[in-house]
């Protein structure tokens, strides 16, 4: 595991929402030194220009379908760093933890954190090469002055034991490959946390409800195991779920609850569920707004004792999540007006950012 550092704690004033129909929040705030920002960002196909053995990265080579040259790669890095820098500019501080997805390898994360826009943050990196057929992994950036890493684990996707009813045949299950789930256990201000970074199976072909449900089940069961081993541990499950928080992967298998009053000791609080119902979104899929980029927190963090880390309301005093959406990250005209400004559009390189907006929460005590 390679490590690079970055500095942060919290103060918040973020623009939130996502589309011509999506909502924009008023500024939130957090107290420097007593608050932390924990977030997630799908970097949308952050590939370098070299072939990785065993990975299907051929589209992202100079002679591949996307004609992925060094200039395009550097533009992509610059854009991703610009978003991270913009979040810091709005917050006044860097994230304590930032989970990421759709990264090809450790090398691209090393290049990202070295970009001059965020080099001063000195991010640390946690990354494992995974089995995904498309060649993309999840990873985590963190500030070692705020988050003390104790251990990390790459949790493989398995089909058993499970309560999920699968549509895949035994042969299809044997050949199935997807991203592992990253778990990082560490300390924030002396309290133990487990951070899970997920990128659940895609919706390609309208499939995957069962495998996404299984992914949610894997993350939840692993977290429950840590809760038994380390009573009081505070767990955060984040990622591109390829599902809305109303879908079974989160609502059923992660035990995601919409309100704090609903959260029981075995449950997770799902702050983006109420935001989805209120019209917020983090991306568009098939022309519809969604929040696939979700963060859920264990009851120990949602309903924490006074004087310990607890999730905070950061939008209008009632929403506990935030979606970061700046004009430069959004199409301002044309048929895709109001949607995320992507790297490619209609097969052509347009030099945008990502098809997802980053999301995050604030904790304080």
Buried (B, 14 or more C-beta within 10 A) or exposed (E): EEEBBBBBBBBBBBBBBBBEEBBEBEEBBBBEEEBBBBBBBBBBBBBBBBBBEEBEBEBBBBEBEBEBBEEBBEBBBBBBBBBBBBBBEBBBBBBBBBBBBBBBBBBBBBBBBBBEBBEEBBBBBBBBBBBBEBBBBBBBBBBBBBBBBEEBBBBEBEBEEBEBEBEBEEEEEEEBEBBBBBBBBBEBBEBBBBBBBBBBBBBEEEEBBBBBBBBBBBBBBBBBEBBEEBEEBBBBBBBBBBBBBBBBBBBBBBBBBBBBEEBEEEBBBBBBBBBBEBEBBBBBEEEEBBBBBBBBBBBBBBBBEEEBBBBBBBBEEEBBBBBBBBEEBBBEEEEBEBBBBBBBBEEEBEBBBBBBBBBBBBBBB
